[in-house]
Amino acid sequence: MNEQNNIQANPQIVINNLVQENARLMHENAVLKAIVQEQNEQQQTDNQAPTQSE
């Protein structure tokens, strides 16, 4: 028996793992986008606030 035939990925498991990884990365991306947006808004607020010298 050829040993290479015994080592085959189960396509359904591979698909499930890729779907889970994709969902995890999409969530991480959404969180990072929210952080960047929050920082940009804070920076805009800071830039619009009058300085003490004014």
PyMOL commands that set and color helices and strands:
alter all, ss='L'
color gray80, all
select helices_A, chain A and resi 3-6+11-48
alter helices_A, ss='H'
color red, helices_A
deselect
rebuild
show_as cartoon
